[in-house]
Amino acid sequence: MQVKIVLRLCLFLLLLVGSLSACAVLPTITNANGTPISTSNTSGSPPTPALNTWYPASSGIAVRYEDWKSPGNNEDTVTIVRLDPQRVHLSIGYQPTQPMGLRDWMQQEQAKVIINGGYFDLQDNATGLLVSNGHISGSSYTGFGGMLSVNSNGTINLRSLRDQPYDPSTERLQQATQSSPMLIIGGQRTQFLANAASQRRSVVAIDKQGRLLFIISPGEAFSLDELADLLVSSDLALTTALNLDGGASTGLYMNAGNQHIATDSISALPIVIIVK
């Protein structure tokens, strides 16, 4: 009787070892669009996208991940979302009396992509001009900073306010958020005064083909000077780039096709950029 029990126990252990060994052999995982991505590890975490590859999401939207390293050996994996302005609708969300984390903004707006916007003060009011669905708040920066805007024709524009000041008498903006500093103008890195602190970073940019890009560095890896150098030396072919409100405000969500991003802000945000 005891021999039978021992034999059964040995057989059970052999089957258990065999099943565990089988679990460690992972198949190659492929996105629905056929783009290969790296497999998950044995801990069961979700697949990690391959670097330096554009993944189509939905019409007019693609995403890419890159490892960036500064000369000071600070390093982070940045997320880049690229948008075709002809195929998306961009708006500015503004709720100074009811700021929310980016996750809650995403749930409220049911957007394809959402990212933090420009600067706000301790009362959650925009520090520069803010236009949300035609409603104007605040006043424009003068002689510095930049503005992401959408005019009455639906044209998306990103510009330096030093080179192209806002003119309320002639411009009919439907959406706008302002921030600072400009990091790239005319394809060239700008010069600005900023401390050397490394923070979470977020950027809005335009490339040579006129596409809109959202870029975030979710780790406290880069100073603004390092970020500007990395942007201009990248292969993104950027012509214009504006720093958004980084630090605790940095966040990016995307739910487009089979591509999903969830990087929440640490702070509640009164200003967000919404893409539908």
PLY file of the C-alpha trace (Angstrom):
ply
format ascii 1.0
element vertex 276
property float x
property float y
property float z
element edge 275
property int vertex1
property int vertex2
end_header
0.00 0.00 0.00
2.76 2.42 0.93
4.65 1.56 -2.29
1.58 2.48 -4.39
1.29 5.83 -2.61
4.96 6.60 -3.23
4.65 5.66 -6.92
1.58 7.88 -7.34
3.36 10.78 -5.65
6.38 10.38 -7.96
4.11 10.30 -11.02
2.33 13.47 -9.87
5.63 15.30 -9.37
6.84 14.28 -12.84
3.64 15.60 -14.44
3.91 18.86 -12.46
7.51 19.45 -13.56
6.57 18.72 -17.16
3.72 21.24 -17.13
5.89 23.94 -15.55
8.58 23.37 -18.18
5.96 23.72 -20.91
4.81 27.06 -19.44
8.34 28.43 -19.71
8.37 27.95 -23.50
6.73 31.13 -24.80
5.37 31.53 -28.33
6.24 34.45 -30.57
3.57 37.13 -30.19
2.42 39.22 -33.13
0.14 42.26 -33.16
-3.09 42.07 -35.11
-1.45 44.22 -37.80
1.35 41.67 -38.21
4.06 43.73 -36.50
6.25 41.49 -34.30
6.74 42.50 -30.69
8.88 41.00 -27.98
7.38 38.17 -25.94
6.34 38.43 -22.31
8.58 37.07 -19.61
7.91 34.09 -17.36
6.30 36.35 -14.76
3.28 36.70 -17.04
3.65 40.46 -17.66
2.14 41.76 -20.92
4.22 41.79 -24.13
6.68 44.67 -24.47
6.60 46.52 -27.83
9.78 46.46 -29.88
11.75 49.71 -29.93
12.15 52.05 -32.91
9.12 50.66 -34.73
6.02 52.61 -35.76
2.90 50.70 -34.78
-0.23 51.77 -36.70
-3.11 52.28 -34.27
-6.22 53.67 -35.96
-6.62 55.92 -38.98
-4.05 58.73 -38.79
-2.49 57.55 -35.51
0.76 55.63 -34.91
2.92 55.01 -31.84
6.61 54.32 -31.31
8.92 53.67 -28.34
12.59 54.67 -28.16
15.37 54.45 -25.57
16.99 57.87 -25.20
20.22 58.56 -23.33
21.67 61.96 -22.52
25.43 62.79 -22.54
25.23 62.56 -18.75
24.05 58.94 -19.12
20.52 59.68 -17.99
18.24 57.24 -19.81
14.53 56.69 -20.34
12.13 54.94 -22.70
10.10 57.66 -24.38
6.69 57.20 -25.98
5.94 59.00 -29.26
2.45 59.29 -30.74
2.27 60.60 -34.32
-0.96 62.08 -35.69
-2.12 63.03 -39.18
-3.83 66.44 -38.70
-6.15 65.71 -41.63
-7.57 62.62 -39.95
-8.00 63.65 -36.32
-9.95 66.25 -34.38
-8.00 68.14 -31.71
-9.54 70.05 -28.81
-8.46 71.52 -25.48
-10.17 70.41 -22.28
-10.29 73.03 -19.52
-11.80 72.50 -16.08
-10.17 74.88 -13.57
-12.93 74.21 -11.02
-12.74 70.43 -11.46
-9.21 69.29 -12.32
-8.76 65.55 -12.75
-6.05 62.99 -13.22
-5.42 62.06 -16.85
-7.04 58.65 -16.38
-10.29 60.33 -15.33
-10.05 62.77 -18.24
-9.70 59.82 -20.59
-12.77 58.13 -19.16
-14.77 61.35 -19.42
-13.76 62.24 -22.98
-13.54 58.73 -24.49
-10.68 60.08 -26.61
-8.32 58.26 -28.94
-5.35 60.09 -27.40
-5.06 62.51 -24.50
-2.01 64.32 -23.05
-1.42 67.02 -20.46
-1.52 70.63 -21.68
0.11 73.94 -20.74
0.92 75.59 -17.42
-1.59 76.49 -14.71
-1.33 78.36 -11.40
-2.13 77.29 -7.83
-5.81 78.05 -8.45
-5.75 75.76 -11.51
-6.19 78.66 -13.93
-4.18 78.70 -17.17
-1.17 81.02 -16.92
-1.42 81.89 -20.63
-4.16 82.07 -23.24
-6.56 79.13 -23.15
-9.27 78.51 -25.74
-11.58 75.53 -25.27
-14.31 75.01 -27.88
-14.30 78.72 -28.69
-14.40 79.93 -25.07
-11.42 82.19 -24.27
-9.71 82.37 -20.87
-6.57 84.13 -19.68
-4.21 86.26 -21.76
-1.45 85.39 -24.17
2.23 85.14 -23.33
4.15 88.00 -24.91
7.67 87.63 -26.29
8.21 84.05 -25.11
6.71 80.57 -25.16
4.61 78.89 -27.78
1.05 77.96 -28.63
-0.74 74.90 -29.97
-3.97 76.04 -31.60
-6.83 75.13 -33.92
-8.47 77.91 -35.96
-12.06 78.22 -37.21
-11.14 76.21 -40.33
-9.91 73.30 -38.22
-6.25 73.90 -39.06
-3.80 72.79 -36.35
-0.86 75.12 -35.75
2.17 75.10 -33.43
4.20 78.30 -33.25
6.61 80.49 -31.33
4.85 83.45 -29.72
8.06 85.47 -29.90
8.18 85.08 -33.69
4.41 85.06 -34.27
2.59 86.91 -31.46
-1.09 86.17 -30.91
-3.35 88.86 -32.40
-6.88 88.71 -30.94
-8.16 91.24 -33.48
-7.51 88.96 -36.46
-7.33 85.40 -35.13
-10.41 83.27 -34.59
-9.21 80.34 -32.55
-11.41 77.46 -31.52
-8.78 75.70 -29.39
-5.48 76.84 -27.85
-3.06 76.10 -25.03
0.20 77.92 -24.35
3.38 76.73 -22.67
7.14 77.37 -22.55
9.87 77.14 -23.65
9.99 76.49 -27.37
12.55 73.70 -27.83
12.84 73.69 -31.63
12.03 76.44 -34.14
12.62 76.00 -37.85
14.33 72.67 -37.23
16.94 74.30 -34.99
17.40 73.89 -31.26
16.50 77.04 -29.34
18.41 78.67 -26.50
16.66 79.29 -23.17
17.37 79.61 -19.47
16.34 76.61 -17.39
17.64 74.79 -14.34
19.42 71.47 -14.68
16.81 69.42 -12.80
15.72 66.14 -14.35
11.94 65.77 -14.50
9.18 63.86 -16.23
8.79 65.56 -19.62
6.06 66.08 -22.21
6.34 67.72 -25.63
4.12 68.60 -28.58
5.88 68.89 -31.96
5.43 69.11 -35.73
7.63 67.19 -38.18
8.72 68.06 -41.72
5.66 66.33 -43.16
3.32 68.44 -41.06
2.37 65.62 -38.70
1.65 66.32 -35.04
3.63 64.42 -32.40
3.14 63.94 -28.67
6.31 62.84 -26.85
6.62 61.90 -23.19
9.52 60.84 -21.01
7.78 59.37 -17.93
10.96 58.95 -15.86
12.76 61.78 -14.07
15.58 61.44 -16.58
16.22 64.64 -18.54
16.70 68.34 -18.00
15.08 70.70 -20.50
18.46 71.33 -22.16
19.08 67.59 -22.49
15.58 67.10 -23.87
16.04 69.80 -26.50
19.34 68.23 -27.61
17.76 64.78 -27.82
14.80 66.05 -29.84
16.90 67.84 -32.43
19.32 64.91 -32.78
16.56 62.31 -33.17
15.39 60.89 -36.50
11.91 62.40 -36.02
12.71 65.32 -38.39
11.04 67.88 -36.14
10.60 71.46 -37.34
8.85 72.82 -34.23
8.67 71.55 -30.66
7.10 73.04 -27.52
7.66 71.90 -23.96
4.41 71.19 -22.14
3.80 71.26 -18.38
6.00 68.38 -17.27
6.87 66.99 -13.87
3.82 65.74 -12.00
1.56 66.87 -14.85
3.14 64.56 -17.44
0.83 61.85 -18.69
-0.39 60.19 -21.88
-3.28 57.87 -22.63
-4.15 56.21 -25.92
-6.88 53.80 -26.89
-6.70 53.45 -30.67
-7.09 50.21 -32.57
-5.05 47.54 -30.81
-2.61 50.06 -29.31
-3.03 51.19 -25.71
-0.98 53.54 -23.53
-1.70 54.38 -19.90
0.71 56.82 -18.25
-1.25 58.75 -15.66
-0.39 62.19 -14.35
0.56 62.48 -10.69
-1.30 65.78 -10.31
-4.91 66.62 -11.09
-5.00 68.57 -14.36
-7.24 71.47 -15.37
-5.84 71.48 -18.95
-5.54 68.57 -21.39
-5.10 68.11 -25.14
-7.73 65.77 -26.58
-7.61 63.85 -29.85
-10.68 62.12 -31.31
0 1
1 2
2 3
3 4
4 5
5 6
6 7
7 8
8 9
9 10
10 11
11 12
12 13
13 14
14 15
15 16
16 17
17 18
18 19
19 20
20 21
21 22
22 23
23 24
24 25
25 26
26 27
27 28
28 29
29 30
30 31
31 32
32 33
33 34
34 35
35 36
36 37
37 38
38 39
39 40
40 41
41 42
42 43
43 44
44 45
45 46
46 47
47 48
48 49
49 50
50 51
51 52
52 53
53 54
54 55
55 56
56 57
57 58
58 59
59 60
60 61
61 62
62 63
63 64
64 65
65 66
66 67
67 68
68 69
69 70
70 71
71 72
72 73
73 74
74 75
75 76
76 77
77 78
78 79
79 80
80 81
81 82
82 83
83 84
84 85
85 86
86 87
87 88
88 89
89 90
90 91
91 92
92 93
93 94
94 95
95 96
96 97
97 98
98 99
99 100
100 101
101 102
102 103
103 104
104 105
105 106
106 107
107 108
108 109
109 110
110 111
111 112
112 113
113 114
114 115
115 116
116 117
117 118
118 119
119 120
120 121
121 122
122 123
123 124
124 125
125 126
126 127
127 128
128 129
129 130
130 131
131 132
132 133
133 134
134 135
135 136
136 137
137 138
138 139
139 140
140 141
141 142
142 143
143 144
144 145
145 146
146 147
147 148
148 149
149 150
150 151
151 152
152 153
153 154
154 155
155 156
156 157
157 158
158 159
159 160
160 161
161 162
162 163
163 164
164 165
165 166
166 167
167 168
168 169
169 170
170 171
171 172
172 173
173 174
174 175
175 176
176 177
177 178
178 179
179 180
180 181
181 182
182 183
183 184
184 185
185 186
186 187
187 188
188 189
189 190
190 191
191 192
192 193
193 194
194 195
195 196
196 197
197 198
198 199
199 200
200 201
201 202
202 203
203 204
204 205
205 206
206 207
207 208
208 209
209 210
210 211
211 212
212 213
213 214
214 215
215 216
216 217
217 218
218 219
219 220
220 221
221 222
222 223
223 224
224 225
225 226
226 227
227 228
228 229
229 230
230 231
231 232
232 233
233 234
234 235
235 236
236 237
237 238
238 239
239 240
240 241
241 242
242 243
243 244
244 245
245 246
246 247
247 248
248 249
249 250
250 251
251 252
252 253
253 254
254 255
255 256
256 257
257 258
258 259
259 260
260 261
261 262
262 263
263 264
264 265
265 266
266 267
267 268
268 269
269 270
270 271
271 272
272 273
273 274
274 275
